Amino acid sequence: MGLYEITQDPADRWKYRTSSLRNVVLTSPYVHNGALQGLAAVINFYDLYGIANRKQPPLIRPLWLTLAEKQKMLSFLQTLNSADVDKLVDDVMNASTRDHQVACSAKISASQR
């Protein structure tokens, strides 16, 4: 039941934290099993409402988006990229990790003997 399971505050029932769409263009593959490789595929999948199944509620049905609507949606998602994404990637790639710290400590200890 969302945040309530942690806080036990009734006001937090059904509150969930959802992922940000920032830099979504860079996070493929998509959906829970990684089956969709690009955002256009995701838009098409949900436009037709995925794979029909007998348990699907009757109110859930295809959206029948036009090609122009799909292109606008894709363009919008592409605007969510950070202007400094290259710097963010460099920061992540150069970040010191625990393994790196342990290796450096061992190297220093060995050189002090």
Gaussian input, Z-matrix of N, CA and C with variables (Angstrom, degrees):
# hf/3-21g

backbone

0 1
 N
 C     1     B1
 C     2     B2     1     A1
 N     3     B3     2     A2     1     D1
 C     4     B4     3     A3     2     D2
 C     5     B5     4     A4     3     D3
 N     6     B6     5     A5     4     D4
 C     7     B7     6     A6     5     D5
 C     8     B8     7     A7     6     D6
 N     9     B9     8     A8     7     D7
 C    10    B10     9     A9     8     D8
 C    11    B11    10    A10     9     D9
 N    12    B12    11    A11    10    D10
 C    13    B13    12    A12    11    D11
 C    14    B14    13    A13    12    D12
 N    15    B15    14    A14    13    D13
 C    16    B16    15    A15    14    D14
 C    17    B17    16    A16    15    D15
 N    18    B18    17    A17    16    D16
 C    19    B19    18    A18    17    D17
 C    20    B20    19    A19    18    D18
 N    21    B21    20    A20    19    D19
 C    22    B22    21    A21    20    D20
 C    23    B23    22    A22    21    D21
 N    24    B24    23    A23    22    D22
 C    25    B25    24    A24    23    D23
 C    26    B26    25    A25    24    D24
 N    27    B27    26    A26    25    D25
 C    28    B28    27    A27    26    D26
 C    29    B29    28    A28    27    D27
 N    30    B30    29    A29    28    D28
 C    31    B31    30    A30    29    D29
 C    32    B32    31    A31    30    D30
 N    33    B33    32    A32    31    D31
 C    34    B34    33    A33    32    D32
 C    35    B35    34    A34    33    D33
 N    36    B36    35    A35    34    D34
 C    37    B37    36    A36    35    D35
 C    38    B38    37    A37    36    D36
 N    39    B39    38    A38    37    D37
 C    40    B40    39    A39    38    D38
 C    41    B41    40    A40    39    D39
 N    42    B42    41    A41    40    D40
 C    43    B43    42    A42    41    D41
 C    44    B44    43    A43    42    D42
 N    45    B45    44    A44    43    D43
 C    46    B46    45    A45    44    D44
 C    47    B47    46    A46    45    D45
 N    48    B48    47    A47    46    D46
 C    49    B49    48    A48    47    D47
 C    50    B50    49    A49    48    D48
 N    51    B51    50    A50    49    D49
 C    52    B52    51    A51    50    D50
 C    53    B53    52    A52    51    D51
 N    54    B54    53    A53    52    D52
 C    55    B55    54    A54    53    D53
 C    56    B56    55    A55    54    D54
 N    57    B57    56    A56    55    D55
 C    58    B58    57    A57    56    D56
 C    59    B59    58    A58    57    D57
 N    60    B60    59    A59    58    D58
 C    61    B61    60    A60    59    D59
 C    62    B62    61    A61    60    D60
 N    63    B63    62    A62    61    D61
 C    64    B64    63    A63    62    D62
 C    65    B65    64    A64    63    D63
 N    66    B66    65    A65    64    D64
 C    67    B67    66    A66    65    D65
 C    68    B68    67    A67    66    D66
 N    69    B69    68    A68    67    D67
 C    70    B70    69    A69    68    D68
 C    71    B71    70    A70    69    D69
 N    72    B72    71    A71    70    D70
 C    73    B73    72    A72    71    D71
 C    74    B74    73    A73    72    D72
 N    75    B75    74    A74    73    D73
 C    76    B76    75    A75    74    D74
 C    77    B77    76    A76    75    D75
 N    78    B78    77    A77    76    D76
 C    79    B79    78    A78    77    D77
 C    80    B80    79    A79    78    D78
 N    81    B81    80    A80    79    D79
 C    82    B82    81    A81    80    D80
 C    83    B83    82    A82    81    D81
 N    84    B84    83    A83    82    D82
 C    85    B85    84    A84    83    D83
 C    86    B86    85    A85    84    D84
 N    87    B87    86    A86    85    D85
 C    88    B88    87    A87    86    D86
 C    89    B89    88    A88    87    D87
 N    90    B90    89    A89    88    D88
 C    91    B91    90    A90    89    D89
 C    92    B92    91    A91    90    D90
 N    93    B93    92    A92    91    D91
 C    94    B94    93    A93    92    D92
 C    95    B95    94    A94    93    D93
 N    96    B96    95    A95    94    D94
 C    97    B97    96    A96    95    D95
 C    98    B98    97    A97    96    D96
 N    99    B99    98    A98    97    D97
 C   100   B100    99    A99    98    D98
 C   101   B101   100   A100    99    D99
 N   102   B102   101   A101   100   D100
 C   103   B103   102   A102   101   D101
 C   104   B104   103   A103   102   D102
 N   105   B105   104   A104   103   D103
 C   106   B106   105   A105   104   D104
 C   107   B107   106   A106   105   D105
 N   108   B108   107   A107   106   D106
 C   109   B109   108   A108   107   D107
 C   110   B110   109   A109   108   D108
 N   111   B111   110   A110   109   D109
 C   112   B112   111   A111   110   D110
 C   113   B113   112   A112   111   D111
 N   114   B114   113   A113   112   D112
 C   115   B115   114   A114   113   D113
 C   116   B116   115   A115   114   D114
 N   117   B117   116   A116   115   D115
 C   118   B118   117   A117   116   D116
 C   119   B119   118   A118   117   D117
 N   120   B120   119   A119   118   D118
 C   121   B121   120   A120   119   D119
 C   122   B122   121   A121   120   D120
 N   123   B123   122   A122   121   D121
 C   124   B124   123   A123   122   D122
 C   125   B125   124   A124   123   D123
 N   126   B126   125   A125   124   D124
 C   127   B127   126   A126   125   D125
 C   128   B128   127   A127   126   D126
 N   129   B129   128   A128   127   D127
 C   130   B130   129   A129   128   D128
 C   131   B131   130   A130   129   D129
 N   132   B132   131   A131   130   D130
 C   133   B133   132   A132   131   D131
 C   134   B134   133   A133   132   D132
 N   135   B135   134   A134   133   D133
 C   136   B136   135   A135   134   D134
 C   137   B137   136   A136   135   D135
 N   138   B138   137   A137   136   D136
 C   139   B139   138   A138   137   D137
 C   140   B140   139   A139   138   D138
 N   141   B141   140   A140   139   D139
 C   142   B142   141   A141   140   D140
 C   143   B143   142   A142   141   D141
 N   144   B144   143   A143   142   D142
 C   145   B145   144   A144   143   D143
 C   146   B146   145   A145   144   D144
 N   147   B147   146   A146   145   D145
 C   148   B148   147   A147   146   D146
 C   149   B149   148   A148   147   D147
 N   150   B150   149   A149   148   D148
 C   151   B151   150   A150   149   D149
 C   152   B152   151   A151   150   D150
 N   153   B153   152   A152   151   D151
 C   154   B154   153   A153   152   D152
 C   155   B155   154   A154   153   D153
 N   156   B156   155   A155   154   D154
 C   157   B157   156   A156   155   D155
 C   158   B158   157   A157   156   D156
 N   159   B159   158   A158   157   D157
 C   160   B160   159   A159   158   D158
 C   161   B161   160   A160   159   D159
 N   162   B162   161   A161   160   D160
 C   163   B163   162   A162   161   D161
 C   164   B164   163   A163   162   D162
 N   165   B165   164   A164   163   D163
 C   166   B166   165   A165   164   D164
 C   167   B167   166   A166   165   D165
 N   168   B168   167   A167   166   D166
 C   169   B169   168   A168   167   D167
 C   170   B170   169   A169   168   D168
 N   171   B171   170   A170   169   D169
 C   172   B172   171   A171   170   D170
 C   173   B173   172   A172   171   D171
 N   174   B174   173   A173   172   D172
 C   175   B175   174   A174   173   D173
 C   176   B176   175   A175   174   D174
 N   177   B177   176   A176   175   D175
 C   178   B178   177   A177   176   D176
 C   179   B179   178   A178   177   D177
 N   180   B180   179   A179   178   D178
 C   181   B181   180   A180   179   D179
 C   182   B182   181   A181   180   D180
 N   183   B183   182   A182   181   D181
 C   184   B184   183   A183   182   D182
 C   185   B185   184   A184   183   D183
 N   186   B186   185   A185   184   D184
 C   187   B187   186   A186   185   D185
 C   188   B188   187   A187   186   D186
 N   189   B189   188   A188   187   D187
 C   190   B190   189   A189   188   D188
 C   191   B191   190   A190   189   D189
 N   192   B192   191   A191   190   D190
 C   193   B193   192   A192   191   D191
 C   194   B194   193   A193   192   D192
 N   195   B195   194   A194   193   D193
 C   196   B196   195   A195   194   D194
 C   197   B197   196   A196   195   D195
 N   198   B198   197   A197   196   D196
 C   199   B199   198   A198   197   D197
 C   200   B200   199   A199   198   D198
 N   201   B201   200   A200   199   D199
 C   202   B202   201   A201   200   D200
 C   203   B203   202   A202   201   D201
 N   204   B204   203   A203   202   D202
 C   205   B205   204   A204   203   D203
 C   206   B206   205   A205   204   D204
 N   207   B207   206   A206   205   D205
 C   208   B208   207   A207   206   D206
 C   209   B209   208   A208   207   D207
 N   210   B210   209   A209   208   D208
 C   211   B211   210   A210   209   D209
 C   212   B212   211   A211   210   D210
 N   213   B213   212   A212   211   D211
 C   214   B214   213   A213   212   D212
 C   215   B215   214   A214   213   D213
 N   216   B216   215   A215   214   D214
 C   217   B217   216   A216   215   D215
 C   218   B218   217   A217   216   D216
 N   219   B219   218   A218   217   D217
 C   220   B220   219   A219   218   D218
 C   221   B221   220   A220   219   D219
 N   222   B222   221   A221   220   D220
 C   223   B223   222   A222   221   D221
 C   224   B224   223   A223   222   D222
 N   225   B225   224   A224   223   D223
 C   226   B226   225   A225   224   D224
 C   227   B227   226   A226   225   D225
 N   228   B228   227   A227   226   D226
 C   229   B229   228   A228   227   D227
 C   230   B230   229   A229   228   D228
 N   231   B231   230   A230   229   D229
 C   232   B232   231   A231   230   D230
 C   233   B233   232   A232   231   D231
 N   234   B234   233   A233   232   D232
 C   235   B235   234   A234   233   D233
 C   236   B236   235   A235   234   D234
 N   237   B237   236   A236   235   D235
 C   238   B238   237   A237   236   D236
 C   239   B239   238   A238   237   D237
 N   240   B240   239   A239   238   D238
 C   241   B241   240   A240   239   D239
 C   242   B242   241   A241   240   D240
 N   243   B243   242   A242   241   D241
 C   244   B244   243   A243   242   D242
 C   245   B245   244   A244   243   D243
 N   246   B246   245   A245   244   D244
 C   247   B247   246   A246   245   D245
 C   248   B248   247   A247   246   D246
 N   249   B249   248   A248   247   D247
 C   250   B250   249   A249   248   D248
 C   251   B251   250   A250   249   D249
 N   252   B252   251   A251   250   D250
 C   253   B253   252   A252   251   D251
 C   254   B254   253   A253   252   D252
 N   255   B255   254   A254   253   D253
 C   256   B256   255   A255   254   D254
 C   257   B257   256   A256   255   D255
 N   258   B258   257   A257   256   D256
 C   259   B259   258   A258   257   D257
 C   260   B260   259   A259   258   D258
 N   261   B261   260   A260   259   D259
 C   262   B262   261   A261   260   D260
 C   263   B263   262   A262   261   D261
 N   264   B264   263   A263   262   D262
 C   265   B265   264   A264   263   D263
 C   266   B266   265   A265   264   D264
 N   267   B267   266   A266   265   D265
 C   268   B268   267   A267   266   D266
 C   269   B269   268   A268   267   D267
 N   270   B270   269   A269   268   D268
 C   271   B271   270   A270   269   D269
 C   272   B272   271   A271   270   D270
 N   273   B273   272   A272   271   D271
 C   274   B274   273   A273   272   D272
 C   275   B275   274   A274   273   D273
 N   276   B276   275   A275   274   D274
 C   277   B277   276   A276   275   D275
 C   278   B278   277   A277   276   D276
 N   279   B279   278   A278   277   D277
 C   280   B280   279   A279   278   D278
 C   281   B281   280   A280   279   D279
 N   282   B282   281   A281   280   D280
 C   283   B283   282   A282   281   D281
 C   284   B284   283   A283   282   D282
 N   285   B285   284   A284   283   D283
 C   286   B286   285   A285   284   D284
 C   287   B287   286   A286   285   D285
 N   288   B288   287   A287   286   D286
 C   289   B289   288   A288   287   D287
 C   290   B290   289   A289   288   D288
 N   291   B291   290   A290   289   D289
 C   292   B292   291   A291   290   D290
 C   293   B293   292   A292   291   D291
 N   294   B294   293   A293   292   D292
 C   295   B295   294   A294   293   D293
 C   296   B296   295   A295   294   D294
 N   297   B297   296   A296   295   D295
 C   298   B298   297   A297   296   D296
 C   299   B299   298   A298   297   D297
 N   300   B300   299   A299   298   D298
 C   301   B301   300   A300   299   D299
 C   302   B302   301   A301   300   D300
 N   303   B303   302   A302   301   D301
 C   304   B304   303   A303   302   D302
 C   305   B305   304   A304   303   D303
 N   306   B306   305   A305   304   D304
 C   307   B307   306   A306   305   D305
 C   308   B308   307   A307   306   D306
 N   309   B309   308   A308   307   D307
 C   310   B310   309   A309   308   D308
 C   311   B311   310   A310   309   D309
 N   312   B312   311   A311   310   D310
 C   313   B313   312   A312   311   D311
 C   314   B314   313   A313   312   D312
 N   315   B315   314   A314   313   D313
 C   316   B316   315   A315   314   D314
 C   317   B317   316   A316   315   D315
 N   318   B318   317   A317   316   D316
 C   319   B319   318   A318   317   D317
 C   320   B320   319   A319   318   D318
 N   321   B321   320   A320   319   D319
 C   322   B322   321   A321   320   D320
 C   323   B323   322   A322   321   D321
 N   324   B324   323   A323   322   D322
 C   325   B325   324   A324   323   D323
 C   326   B326   325   A325   324   D324
 N   327   B327   326   A326   325   D325
 C   328   B328   327   A327   326   D326
 C   329   B329   328   A328   327   D327
 N   330   B330   329   A329   328   D328
 C   331   B331   330   A330   329   D329
 C   332   B332   331   A331   330   D330
 N   333   B333   332   A332   331   D331
 C   334   B334   333   A333   332   D332
 C   335   B335   334   A334   333   D333
 N   336   B336   335   A335   334   D334
 C   337   B337   336   A336   335   D335
 C   338   B338   337   A337   336   D336

   B1=1.4481
   B2=1.5176
   B3=1.2937
   B4=1.4487
   B5=1.5135
   B6=1.3272
   B7=1.4580
   B8=1.5278
   B9=1.3209
   B10=1.4677
   B11=1.5280
   B12=1.3359
   B13=1.4615
   B14=1.5229
   B15=1.3141
   B16=1.4638
   B17=1.5219
   B18=1.3475
   B19=1.4620
   B20=1.5209
   B21=1.3233
   B22=1.4674
   B23=1.5283
   B24=1.3205
   B25=1.4635
   B26=1.5263
   B27=1.3416
   B28=1.4642
   B29=1.5327
   B30=1.3205
   B31=1.4645
   B32=1.5311
   B33=1.3329
   B34=1.4579
   B35=1.5294
   B36=1.3230
   B37=1.4671
   B38=1.5205
   B39=1.3249
   B40=1.4683
   B41=1.5268
   B42=1.3159
   B43=1.4631
   B44=1.5288
   B45=1.3157
   B46=1.4523
   B47=1.5172
   B48=1.3032
   B49=1.4590
   B50=1.5263
   B51=1.2934
   B52=1.4586
   B53=1.5217
   B54=1.2879
   B55=1.4634
   B56=1.5173
   B57=1.2944
   B58=1.4566
   B59=1.5262
   B60=1.3092
   B61=1.4640
   B62=1.5274
   B63=1.3167
   B64=1.4637
   B65=1.5290
   B66=1.3101
   B67=1.4677
   B68=1.5309
   B69=1.3223
   B70=1.4634
   B71=1.5278
   B72=1.3138
   B73=1.4678
   B74=1.5320
   B75=1.3155
   B76=1.4640
   B77=1.5195
   B78=1.3253
   B79=1.4641
   B80=1.5217
   B81=1.3279
   B82=1.4618
   B83=1.5292
   B84=1.2983
   B85=1.4583
   B86=1.5235
   B87=1.3105
   B88=1.4594
   B89=1.5278
   B90=1.2794
   B91=1.4697
   B92=1.5181
   B93=1.2965
   B94=1.4617
   B95=1.5226
   B96=1.3126
   B97=1.4583
   B98=1.5260
   B99=1.3318
   B100=1.4551
   B101=1.5190
   B102=1.3176
   B103=1.4647
   B104=1.5235
   B105=1.3281
   B106=1.4604
   B107=1.5227
   B108=1.3319
   B109=1.4587
   B110=1.5198
   B111=1.3068
   B112=1.4586
   B113=1.5122
   B114=1.3258
   B115=1.4655
   B116=1.5217
   B117=1.3268
   B118=1.4659
   B119=1.5291
   B120=1.3194
   B121=1.4692
   B122=1.5251
   B123=1.3296
   B124=1.4694
   B125=1.5253
   B126=1.3211
   B127=1.4670
   B128=1.5237
   B129=1.3248
   B130=1.4678
   B131=1.5222
   B132=1.3156
   B133=1.4656
   B134=1.5256
   B135=1.3274
   B136=1.4588
   B137=1.5235
   B138=1.3239
   B139=1.4629
   B140=1.5276
   B141=1.3155
   B142=1.4693
   B143=1.5226
   B144=1.2733
   B145=1.4526
   B146=1.5065
   B147=1.2973
   B148=1.4484
   B149=1.5127
   B150=1.2821
   B151=1.4532
   B152=1.5222
   B153=1.3148
   B154=1.4687
   B155=1.5254
   B156=1.3146
   B157=1.4619
   B158=1.5219
   B159=1.3040
   B160=1.4704
   B161=1.5227
   B162=1.3067
   B163=1.4666
   B164=1.5271
   B165=1.3194
   B166=1.4574
   B167=1.5297
   B168=1.3347
   B169=1.4696
   B170=1.5293
   B171=1.3221
   B172=1.4633
   B173=1.5274
   B174=1.3277
   B175=1.4618
   B176=1.5220
   B177=1.3215
   B178=1.4575
   B179=1.5183
   B180=1.3095
   B181=1.4665
   B182=1.5249
   B183=1.3241
   B184=1.4688
   B185=1.5223
   B186=1.3322
   B187=1.4687
   B188=1.5226
   B189=1.3176
   B190=1.4666
   B191=1.5291
   B192=1.3270
   B193=1.4636
   B194=1.5257
   B195=1.3159
   B196=1.4633
   B197=1.5237
   B198=1.3233
   B199=1.4594
   B200=1.5241
   B201=1.3305
   B202=1.4722
   B203=1.5268
   B204=1.3261
   B205=1.4713
   B206=1.5279
   B207=1.3247
   B208=1.4634
   B209=1.5291
   B210=1.3204
   B211=1.4634
   B212=1.5253
   B213=1.3294
   B214=1.4727
   B215=1.5250
   B216=1.3269
   B217=1.4640
   B218=1.5270
   B219=1.3143
   B220=1.4584
   B221=1.5266
   B222=1.3158
   B223=1.4725
   B224=1.5200
   B225=1.3240
   B226=1.4638
   B227=1.5263
   B228=1.3206
   B229=1.4644
   B230=1.5261
   B231=1.3196
   B232=1.4657
   B233=1.5251
   B234=1.3203
   B235=1.4724
   B236=1.5226
   B237=1.3136
   B238=1.4636
   B239=1.5258
   B240=1.3261
   B241=1.4593
   B242=1.5178
   B243=1.3053
   B244=1.4611
   B245=1.5153
   B246=1.3113
   B247=1.4629
   B248=1.5276
   B249=1.3287
   B250=1.4629
   B251=1.5275
   B252=1.3213
   B253=1.4568
   B254=1.5287
   B255=1.3256
   B256=1.4646
   B257=1.5229
   B258=1.3283
   B259=1.4623
   B260=1.5287
   B261=1.3344
   B262=1.4610
   B263=1.5239
   B264=1.3166
   B265=1.4680
   B266=1.5233
   B267=1.3281
   B268=1.4669
   B269=1.5250
   B270=1.3297
   B271=1.4647
   B272=1.5277
   B273=1.3159
   B274=1.4662
   B275=1.5233
   B276=1.3215
   B277=1.4642
   B278=1.5277
   B279=1.3226
   B280=1.4620
   B281=1.5266
   B282=1.3140
   B283=1.4655
   B284=1.5208
   B285=1.3020
   B286=1.4502
   B287=1.5257
   B288=1.3056
   B289=1.4658
   B290=1.5158
   B291=1.2886
   B292=1.4642
   B293=1.5303
   B294=1.3345
   B295=1.4631
   B296=1.5226
   B297=1.3324
   B298=1.4671
   B299=1.5280
   B300=1.3306
   B301=1.4627
   B302=1.5255
   B303=1.3255
   B304=1.4654
   B305=1.5239
   B306=1.3295
   B307=1.4640
   B308=1.5258
   B309=1.3231
   B310=1.4677
   B311=1.5214
   B312=1.3241
   B313=1.4686
   B314=1.5199
   B315=1.3226
   B316=1.4630
   B317=1.5234
   B318=1.3165
   B319=1.4640
   B320=1.5279
   B321=1.3304
   B322=1.4678
   B323=1.5217
   B324=1.3425
   B325=1.4637
   B326=1.5226
   B327=1.3160
   B328=1.4685
   B329=1.5230
   B330=1.3244
   B331=1.4694
   B332=1.5235
   B333=1.3277
   B334=1.4634
   B335=1.5173
   B336=1.3143
   B337=1.4719
   B338=1.4884
   A1=110.94
   A2=116.06
   A3=119.73
   A4=114.48
   A5=115.30
   A6=122.95
   A7=111.77
   A8=116.87
   A9=121.88
   A10=111.93
   A11=117.09
   A12=120.02
   A13=111.83
   A14=116.82
   A15=120.84
   A16=111.45
   A17=116.67
   A18=120.47
   A19=113.99
   A20=116.40
   A21=122.77
   A22=112.48
   A23=117.22
   A24=122.70
   A25=107.86
   A26=118.31
   A27=120.35
   A28=113.73
   A29=117.63
   A30=120.25
   A31=111.51
   A32=117.08
   A33=121.40
   A34=113.61
   A35=117.41
   A36=119.22
   A37=109.95
   A38=115.25
   A39=123.94
   A40=113.50
   A41=117.87
   A42=120.39
   A43=107.80
   A44=115.25
   A45=121.17
   A46=109.85
   A47=115.53
   A48=120.07
   A49=107.13
   A50=115.82
   A51=119.69
   A52=110.14
   A53=114.85
   A54=120.50
   A55=111.43
   A56=115.34
   A57=122.16
   A58=109.13
   A59=116.17
   A60=120.66
   A61=111.77
   A62=116.79
   A63=119.85
   A64=109.47
   A65=115.92
   A66=123.19
   A67=113.24
   A68=116.95
   A69=121.35
   A70=112.11
   A71=117.52
   A72=120.95
   A73=110.76
   A74=116.59
   A75=121.23
   A76=113.89
   A77=117.78
   A78=119.25
   A79=114.27
   A80=117.79
   A81=119.08
   A82=109.36
   A83=118.37
   A84=129.01
   A85=111.52
   A86=115.11
   A87=121.32
   A88=112.86
   A89=115.14
   A90=130.31
   A91=110.16
   A92=116.55
   A93=121.74
   A94=113.97
   A95=117.87
   A96=119.70
   A97=113.50
   A98=117.11
   A99=120.94
   A100=114.30
   A101=116.90
   A102=121.08
   A103=113.91
   A104=117.94
   A105=120.48
   A106=109.47
   A107=115.97
   A108=120.87
   A109=115.57
   A110=119.11
   A111=120.40
   A112=111.61
   A113=115.61
   A114=119.50
   A115=112.13
   A116=117.97
   A117=120.02
   A118=109.83
   A119=117.03
   A120=120.93
   A121=110.99
   A122=116.71
   A123=120.87
   A124=110.15
   A125=116.21
   A126=120.47
   A127=109.95
   A128=117.47
   A129=120.54
   A130=111.68
   A131=116.76
   A132=121.65
   A133=110.74
   A134=116.26
   A135=119.22
   A136=112.65
   A137=117.34
   A138=119.79
   A139=110.00
   A140=116.37
   A141=120.58
   A142=111.51
   A143=116.15
   A144=128.34
   A145=114.17
   A146=113.85
   A147=120.83
   A148=113.75
   A149=115.11
   A150=122.22
   A151=107.76
   A152=116.14
   A153=120.14
   A154=109.74
   A155=115.18
   A156=119.68
   A157=108.98
   A158=116.03
   A159=120.47
   A160=113.09
   A161=118.44
   A162=120.89
   A163=112.42
   A164=116.61
   A165=120.77
   A166=109.84
   A167=117.69
   A168=119.99
   A169=110.76
   A170=118.02
   A171=120.77
   A172=114.13
   A173=118.03
   A174=120.03
   A175=112.65
   A176=116.42
   A177=120.24
   A178=107.30
   A179=114.45
   A180=119.86
   A181=109.27
   A182=117.13
   A183=120.12
   A184=112.70
   A185=115.11
   A186=121.16
   A187=111.78
   A188=116.92
   A189=123.02
   A190=111.47
   A191=115.96
   A192=120.74
   A193=109.96
   A194=115.74
   A195=120.06
   A196=108.71
   A197=116.32
   A198=120.59
   A199=110.60
   A200=116.85
   A201=120.90
   A202=110.84
   A203=117.86
   A204=120.99
   A205=110.54
   A206=116.24
   A207=120.09
   A208=110.29
   A209=116.82
   A210=120.54
   A211=111.13
   A212=117.19
   A213=120.33
   A214=110.83
   A215=116.07
   A216=119.87
   A217=110.41
   A218=116.64
   A219=120.71
   A220=110.64
   A221=116.92
   A222=120.70
   A223=110.92
   A224=117.01
   A225=120.60
   A226=110.35
   A227=117.45
   A228=120.45
   A229=111.07
   A230=116.92
   A231=120.54
   A232=112.09
   A233=118.01
   A234=120.28
   A235=112.14
   A236=117.86
   A237=121.11
   A238=112.95
   A239=117.23
   A240=120.42
   A241=110.43
   A242=115.13
   A243=121.42
   A244=109.60
   A245=116.05
   A246=120.50
   A247=110.42
   A248=116.31
   A249=120.80
   A250=112.16
   A251=117.42
   A252=120.27
   A253=112.02
   A254=118.35
   A255=119.91
   A256=111.23
   A257=117.10
   A258=120.97
   A259=110.39
   A260=116.47
   A261=120.00
   A262=110.73
   A263=116.84
   A264=120.70
   A265=109.93
   A266=117.39
   A267=120.55
   A268=110.95
   A269=116.86
   A270=120.72
   A271=110.92
   A272=116.36
   A273=120.03
   A274=110.32
   A275=116.59
   A276=120.14
   A277=112.09
   A278=116.90
   A279=120.72
   A280=113.37
   A281=116.71
   A282=119.98
   A283=110.05
   A284=114.34
   A285=120.32
   A286=108.55
   A287=115.66
   A288=119.96
   A289=109.40
   A290=115.93
   A291=121.01
   A292=110.21
   A293=117.36
   A294=120.53
   A295=110.69
   A296=116.03
   A297=120.98
   A298=109.90
   A299=116.77
   A300=121.01
   A301=110.67
   A302=117.18
   A303=121.12
   A304=109.88
   A305=116.81
   A306=120.64
   A307=110.82
   A308=117.39
   A309=121.15
   A310=110.75
   A311=117.58
   A312=121.39
   A313=110.52
   A314=116.72
   A315=120.85
   A316=110.36
   A317=116.48
   A318=121.39
   A319=110.14
   A320=117.23
   A321=121.86
   A322=109.93
   A323=116.91
   A324=120.91
   A325=110.83
   A326=116.37
   A327=120.56
   A328=111.15
   A329=117.14
   A330=120.02
   A331=111.92
   A332=117.61
   A333=120.90
   A334=112.06
   A335=117.03
   A336=119.45
   A337=112.06
   D1=33.41
   D2=173.25
   D3=78.87
   D4=-147.23
   D5=-177.44
   D6=-59.12
   D7=-28.09
   D8=-179.87
   D9=-53.02
   D10=-35.76
   D11=-178.41
   D12=-62.04
   D13=-24.15
   D14=179.04
   D15=-94.20
   D16=-45.98
   D17=-173.31
   D18=-89.04
   D19=-24.26
   D20=-174.22
   D21=61.06
   D22=16.50
   D23=176.65
   D24=-89.08
   D25=118.47
   D26=-178.86
   D27=-54.26
   D28=-27.45
   D29=178.50
   D30=-67.76
   D31=-16.78
   D32=-178.87
   D33=-93.92
   D34=3.69
   D35=178.30
   D36=-61.96
   D37=135.60
   D38=176.72
   D39=67.76
   D40=15.14
   D41=173.78
   D42=-92.85
   D43=126.99
   D44=-179.62
   D45=-127.47
   D46=149.92
   D47=174.25
   D48=-95.08
   D49=126.18
   D50=179.72
   D51=-108.18
   D52=151.97
   D53=-179.54
   D54=-66.04
   D55=149.13
   D56=175.20
   D57=-75.62
   D58=152.98
   D59=174.47
   D60=-95.82
   D61=6.18
   D62=179.22
   D63=-60.44
   D64=131.51
   D65=-179.71
   D66=61.42
   D67=26.64
   D68=-177.07
   D69=-60.15
   D70=-28.14
   D71=179.49
   D72=-61.59
   D73=-26.58
   D74=-174.31
   D75=-94.12
   D76=2.97
   D77=-169.85
   D78=-111.17
   D79=25.27
   D80=179.20
   D81=-69.97
   D82=158.02
   D83=2.12
   D84=-77.13
   D85=166.65
   D86=-172.34
   D87=-114.10
   D88=168.31
   D89=-176.96
   D90=69.90
   D91=170.32
   D92=-168.48
   D93=-59.39
   D94=-26.33
   D95=-177.47
   D96=-112.09
   D97=8.45
   D98=178.65
   D99=68.39
   D100=23.12
   D101=-174.96
   D102=-76.57
   D103=-20.28
   D104=-175.73
   D105=-109.77
   D106=125.11
   D107=-172.28
   D108=-86.67
   D109=-24.74
   D110=-177.35
   D111=-135.88
   D112=162.94
   D113=-179.34
   D114=-65.42
   D115=-32.83
   D116=177.04
   D117=-61.63
   D118=-39.11
   D119=177.89
   D120=-65.08
   D121=-38.39
   D122=177.97
   D123=-64.20
   D124=-45.63
   D125=179.98
   D126=-61.26
   D127=-44.72
   D128=178.70
   D129=-63.56
   D130=-40.80
   D131=179.92
   D132=-59.14
   D133=-49.74
   D134=-177.79
   D135=-76.85
   D136=-24.71
   D137=174.93
   D138=-61.99
   D139=-40.34
   D140=179.27
   D141=-91.96
   D142=4.31
   D143=-178.49
   D144=56.47
   D145=49.34
   D146=169.82
   D147=63.05
   D148=-145.88
   D149=-177.58
   D150=-95.84
   D151=120.68
   D152=-179.65
   D153=-63.36
   D154=140.85
   D155=174.66
   D156=-145.93
   D157=159.91
   D158=-173.35
   D159=-68.74
   D160=-18.85
   D161=-179.97
   D162=-89.99
   D163=-1.43
   D164=-177.89
   D165=-68.61
   D166=127.43
   D167=178.71
   D168=-58.82
   D169=143.79
   D170=-176.84
   D171=-63.51
   D172=-22.73
   D173=178.96
   D174=-76.56
   D175=-14.60
   D176=177.94
   D177=-90.93
   D178=112.59
   D179=-177.84
   D180=-147.63
   D181=169.15
   D182=-177.96
   D183=-56.35
   D184=149.59
   D185=178.62
   D186=-88.27
   D187=-25.88
   D188=-177.51
   D189=55.28
   D190=50.32
   D191=177.21
   D192=-66.70
   D193=146.46
   D194=174.82
   D195=-78.21
   D196=164.32
   D197=177.15
   D198=-58.78
   D199=-40.05
   D200=179.03
   D201=-63.31
   D202=-40.97
   D203=179.23
   D204=-64.89
   D205=-41.24
   D206=178.57
   D207=-64.08
   D208=-41.66
   D209=179.62
   D210=-65.39
   D211=-38.61
   D212=177.38
   D213=-64.90
   D214=-40.82
   D215=179.24
   D216=-64.19
   D217=-43.98
   D218=178.50
   D219=-63.38
   D220=-42.95
   D221=177.83
   D222=-60.50
   D223=-41.60
   D224=178.17
   D225=-61.48
   D226=-48.27
   D227=-179.21
   D228=-60.19
   D229=-34.60
   D230=179.00
   D231=-69.65
   D232=-23.10
   D233=178.13
   D234=-75.46
   D235=-10.38
   D236=-176.33
   D237=-83.60
   D238=3.32
   D239=176.47
   D240=-74.28
   D241=142.17
   D242=176.47
   D243=-69.82
   D244=142.83
   D245=176.60
   D246=-67.01
   D247=-27.64
   D248=-176.63
   D249=-105.19
   D250=32.00
   D251=-175.72
   D252=-61.39
   D253=-35.32
   D254=178.33
   D255=-62.03
   D256=-39.90
   D257=177.65
   D258=-66.08
   D259=-40.82
   D260=178.71
   D261=-61.59
   D262=-43.01
   D263=178.86
   D264=-63.94
   D265=-44.43
   D266=177.86
   D267=-59.93
   D268=-43.11
   D269=179.22
   D270=-60.14
   D271=-42.99
   D272=179.94
   D273=-66.28
   D274=-45.17
   D275=-177.45
   D276=-66.06
   D277=-28.34
   D278=-178.11
   D279=-100.23
   D280=2.60
   D281=-178.29
   D282=-66.26
   D283=140.90
   D284=177.11
   D285=-75.55
   D286=131.48
   D287=178.08
   D288=-108.31
   D289=167.93
   D290=179.21
   D291=-59.41
   D292=-41.81
   D293=179.13
   D294=-60.54
   D295=-41.81
   D296=179.55
   D297=-64.23
   D298=-42.06
   D299=-179.56
   D300=-64.17
   D301=-41.89
   D302=179.71
   D303=-64.49
   D304=-43.49
   D305=179.83
   D306=-62.66
   D307=-42.13
   D308=178.88
   D309=-65.16
   D310=-41.32
   D311=179.02
   D312=-63.12
   D313=-41.90
   D314=179.55
   D315=-64.96
   D316=-39.64
   D317=179.87
   D318=-64.83
   D319=-42.65
   D320=179.21
   D321=-64.90
   D322=-44.72
   D323=179.56
   D324=-60.32
   D325=-42.60
   D326=-179.15
   D327=-65.67
   D328=-36.40
   D329=-177.98
   D330=-75.29
   D331=-16.94
   D332=-178.78
   D333=-89.57
   D334=-4.66
   D335=-179.21
   D336=-76.65

